[in-house]
Each structure stands twice: as C-alpha cells, then as structure tokens.
C-alpha cells in the first residue's frame, strides 16, 4: 500500500532539513527561497518497537518494517494559485499526496531570512491556506461547469455531485477548507473523487528552537489557537536538533544526546507515527522463520482485504485467517502457548483486522 505525505510550507521554514532527518536523504538546504524545485522523495520506515520483540521471539532471517513515502515539496509563496514562484509545480506535486505535513517556523533567528520579513506562523499558515483554497475554488468551478452538462440528461448521480460541489464552493469562498466540512460516508466517497487539495488531512509541524522543543513557545500557542476549530494535530519538533541527531553515528551517542535534552526519543519518530495515524492506518504482522514483517492497512479492513495487501491472490482465494494478538504472543512467547491458553483464533471473511494482529492466511487459487 503506497502512501505519500507531502511536507509543505513557505520557503525557509525548515522543510528540507526535516525531510533530510526523516529520510536520511540529503536534500539541498540553503538560506534562500526555492532551494527545492523538484520534490525530493524519501521512503521511510515507520518506527514500531513490536517488531523488535517479535524478532527476539521468532528469530527470523530478516525483519521488514512498514514504510511511507515523504515528499519535500518546493516552498510556496503568495500568488502560487496564479502561478507565482513555483506555484503550479507546487500545487501539482501536493495534489499527488495523501496527507499534508504543514511546517511552520516557530523560532527566531536573524541569520535565517524569512520570505515575508518577520516571524508569524499564523500568517504563514493563512498564506498557504488561501492559495490552496483558491486553487480548489478554480477546480470546483470547472467541476460544476462539467456537471451542468450532465444534469440536463436527468442523471441523479450528477445532481448529488452538483449539490456537494456547490456546498464546497460556498465554503471555499468563505476561506473554509474542505476538510473542515461535514459529510456523510457516502458523500465523502464523492468528494474524494473531486481530488481537492484542502480535503486532504493535515498536521501542523511547529519547527522550534532547542529551548522550546519540550514545552513549545508563544508561537506554538498561537498556532494551536488558530487551528483549534480544524480538529488537526499540532506537533512540536526542533528540525535543527533532529539534524544534529542524525549526524551521530551510534545508538549510544544519540541516546546520550537525547538524555541531555530530556527527550525520550527523536522527534521524527513521533512525527512518522503521527503521520501514519493521520492517514488512518494500522499495522498487522506476519511472523515466521523466513521473515517477520509489518503490513500497512486502512482501519476497518476485513481479513480478505488485509490479505490482498500481501497479494491479490490471497484476497481472491481467501479461506480463513489464523489470528493471534500481539500482546498475547509477546506475553506467552510462542504460538503453542497461545493455543494452549485458548487465545489462538480462526476468523472468516467478516473479521475486521485489529492493529497488532499477527496473522497467517489460508487461501486457494
């Protein structure tokens, strides 16, 4: 299951630095706008301590974590919806992502210029919001025009699409993003097909200095207040600190550095897990002598759908799933012990997979 998060923000807010920390890639990071032109793409592993436990119990030949793709997208400026700066490129790139990680500069540093001359993360957020809303407004106007031709034939589906499109247009004209609107499950399916940028889930990443990395600062408080009605997560991270951590070669060195800052783990680990949750994802495991592997699924997937993530033949020929809960297996420490405790389950096609399930699929093609 290939899923992408796009890192967006104004120029010089720390996007590329953060991307480097996430992917261990080396996107150029320079003190001037438009340093990033083509989106850098990194495939990152999702941190999961359960894999380490499973490795110790199963002793497989290899361990494969689940992954996500992160895109570092060119910095956007005012007027991007009309093609200013690298606007058209930016908007095309962001449309391809499943979720948005919006980086906001929440630190003072006279040595790093700001494209608008002063530090104001709420203003920065609104600049990007407006540009994305304007682009969506352009898209929804085109959609309404195309639907109007179909409505004349009496198509009931087109009538429903038109109703939703008009609702979205009204919201966008009032500077309200699509993600803030209420839709039924059926309506969400239709809106998803519109492929609007502001319908994508968003997480605000406040890039702070070292002194603010634990408790935040006044800039962070302003951001939290500004997004309180959006039901969006706000994450505090110090991109410069994360960059320093990645430069350390050994686990012990990194741990010592974290201890000095009173941090339990690198901020990028929290960011990756939060992005995973933002995409409404869960993990199940397969565990055998050849490999222990984490698999990504959407929350609510049934056993056959989860099997299809491994191979479509698994879903087509699904017979049953043998299931152990991670907590049971990690506590009892063997499949046989799980069976003897009566906690080994055989599930059918209706079973909804739970996060942490250890699964073995029976199928016939």
N, C-alpha and C positions, 0 to 999 in steps of 0.2 A: 504494500500500500504506500504509494509515493505521495508524501505530503510536504508542502512548502510553506515556510513562514518568511515574509519579507520584512527586512529591517529598513524602516523609513525615518525621515526626519529632515530638518533643514541642514544645509552644509555646516560642517564643523561642530556637530553636537556629540560626536564620538561613535558614529555608526560603524565605520570601518575598523576602528580599534576594537569595538565589541565583537564584530564579526571575526576578526583575527583570533580573539580569545575563544570564541565558540568553535571555530572550525580548525584552528591551528594553521589556517591558510595565511598567506601574507599579502592581504590586500594593501595597496599603497595607502598610506595615511599621511596626508600633508596639510599644512596650515593654509589652505585656500579653497574656495568653492569649486565644485565639480571635479574634485580629485578622482572620484569614482565615476566612470562613464558607462561601461558595460557592467551589468550586475555580476558581482563575484558570487559563485555558488559553492557552498560547502555542505558536505554530508556529515552530520554529527551523530554521535551515539547518545542515546538517552540514558543518563545515569540510573542504575537500578541495583541496589545492594542485594536484592533477592537472587540475582544471577550469581553473585559470589558464593552465597550459601548453597545454591544448587550445584555449583561447580564442586564445592567441597564434599557434598554428599554423593554425587553421581560419578565424579572423576572422569569427565568426557574427554575426547580427543581435542575438542575445540568448543569455545563459547562465543555465541553471536548475539550481541545486543540489538535492540530495535533502533531504528535511525529516523532522522528527519532531515529535510533539506532546508538550509537557511540561505536566503538571497540578500546580499548587501546592495541596495538599490541607490542609484545616484541621488544626491541631495536635491530637494525640490525648493523652488523659490516662488514668491508671489507672481502670479500670472502664468503658472505652469499649465493650467487648463486651456490657455490660449497659445501654448507652445513656447512660452518664455523659458530661457535657460535650456535645460534638458527635459522640459516638461512632458513632451509627447513620449519620449523614451521612458521616462519615469512611470508615467501612467500606464503604458503598455506592459511594463515589467510587473507592476504591482497587481494588475488585473489577473496575472497568471498565478498568484499566490492564494493559499487557503486561509491565511490569517496574517495580521499585521502586528509587528512589534515596533511601536512608535517611540523612538528615542528622543528624550527631551533634555536639553542642557540645564542642569540644576547646580552649577558651580560657577564661581568667579575665577577668572584667570586672565589678567591683562595681556598675557603673551599669546593667547589664542583668540583670534578675531572672531566676532560674531557678524553674520551677514547683515543683520539689522542694527548693529552698533551697540546693543545693550542686552543684558540677560533678562529674559521674561518668558519662562516656559509656557505660560498660559497663552500668551500672544503667539508664540511659535506653534503651539498646538492648533490654535484657531486658523492660522495661515494655511496649514496643510488641510485641516478640515474643510475650509471654504473651497480650496482648489479641487479637492476630491468631490465635494458636493456639486460644484459647478460642472465637473466632467460627467458625473452621474445624471445631472439635470439634462445635459446635452444628449446623453444616451437614452434617457427615458422619453424625451421629446421625440426622438427618432422611432422608439418603440411604439409610442401612441400613434404616430403617423402610419406606421406599417399595420398596426392592429385595425385602424379605422377602415382600411380597405377590406379586411376580412369580415368585420362586423356587418357590413352591408349584405353579406350572404346569410346572416342569421346564425352564425356559429356561436353556440353557447359558451364554449371554452374561451373564445375571443372576448366575449362580453365580460367574463370574470377577470381575464388578464387586463382588460382596459380599466376595470374598476380599481384593481390594485395599482396599476401604473399611474392613474390619476391621484390616488392616495399618496403614493410615493412622491409624485411631482409636487404636490401641495406641501409636503413635509420638507423637501429639499429647498423649496423657495423660501421657507422659514428657517433655513440653516439647521435643519434636523437631519442627522444621518439615518440611513435606512435601518441600521442595526438597533436604533432606539425605538422603532415602531413595533406594535403588537400584531402578530399574525397567527392564524391557526396553523396546525401542522400541514394541512392541505395547501394553504396559502404560501407557507414557507417554501414548499416544493416549486411553486410557480415563480415566486420571487427569486429563488436560487437560479432559475433559468435565465433571468434578466442579466445575470453576471455583473452586478453593480459593485463598485469598489467599496462604498460605505456600508454595504451589507455584511462585509467580512468582519469576523470577530477581531477585537483589538486589545492589546495590552500596552499600557504606557510604562516605559522603562526610564526612570529618572536617573540620569548619569550624574553622580555626585562626587565630591572630593573625599579624601580619606577620613576627615573628621566627621563626615555626615553619613558614612556608609552603614552604620548600625541604626541610628535613630532618625535619619533624614535631616531636613533643614526647612527653612521657611519656604524655599522654592517648592519643595516636595509637598508641603502643606497646601500651597496654592493650587498645585496640580490636583491633589486629592479632592479639594473642594470643587474645582472646576469640572471634574468628571464624575462627581457623586451621583448624578442622575443617569449615567450611562451604564451602570452595572458592569463596569470594566475594572480589571485588576490593575493596580499600580505597584510596580516592583522597583525597589531602590537598589542600585548597583554602582560600583565605582569602576568604570572601564579601565582607568589607569592602574588601579590595584590589580585588576584581573590580568592586565598585560604583564605586570611585574610577576605575578604567579606563574604565568605560562613560561617565563624565562628561566624559572628554577628547574633544575634537571631531575631531582629526586623527590620521591613522595615525602620523605622526612623533612627536606628543606621547605617544601610547600606547606607542610603541616606546621612547622615552626613559625613560618611567616603568618599563617592564619591565626595561630595562637597569640602572636604578638598583637594582632588587631582584634582579638576576642571574637573571631569568626569561626563558626563550626565547619564550614565548607566554602569552596569558591562560589561566588555569586552566580557564575554561569551555570552551575548545576541547578540552582533554584530556577534560573531563567528557562533552561531547557525543559525542566519538569512542568513549569507553569505554562509554557507554550504547548506542551503535549496535552495538558488539561484544557487549554483554550480551544484546541481543535476537537474536544470531546472524544478523546482517545483513551483506550485501555490496553493492557498488555496481558496476553496469556503465554504460557510456556510449553515447549516440548522438551522432554529430557530423556536422553538415552546415552549409551556408551559412545556413540559417534559424536553427538553434539548436544549441548544444552543451548536452547535458542529462545529468544523473546520475539513475539509476533504482535504487530500493531493491529488493533481492530477499533471500529467505531463502537461506542457504548450502545448496548441494546442489540448487538448482532447475535443471531442464533448460532447453534453449533455448526450447521452446514455452511453458513456464511463465513464463519471463522475458519473452517476447514478450507474454504475456497481461497483464503488469503495465501495458503501454502501452495495450492494448485487447484485449478478449476475442476480437474477430475475428482478431487476429494469432495467437492460440493455436489457435483453431478451424481456420483455414485455413493453418496453418504448412507451408511447403515446405522452407525451409532458412535457415541463418543464415550471413552473411559476417562473419568474426571477425578482428580484429587485436588483438594485445596492446598495452596502453598503453605499456609500455617500448619495444617495437619502433617504434611510431608516434612517440613523443616523441624517440627517438634518430634515426630515419631521416627524420622530419619531413614525410612525405607518404604518402598511400595508394599512389601509384605506386611509390615507393621500397620500401615494404613488400612489394608484389607482386614487384618485381624481385629482392628478397632471398629470395623463396620463403617468406615468413612470413605471407602472406595465406591464411587457411583458410576452406573451406566446410564447415560442420558440419550434421549432421542432427538428428533428433528426440531422439537419445540423449545428445547433448552436454550435459555439466554446465557451466554458466556459471561462469567464474572471476572473482574480484574484479579489476576494472580492465579487463575485456574491452571493446573498442569494437565495437559490433555493428550490423549492418544486416539486417533481417528481410525475407525474401521470403515472401509469403503469397497465398492465393487464396480469396476468399469467394464 
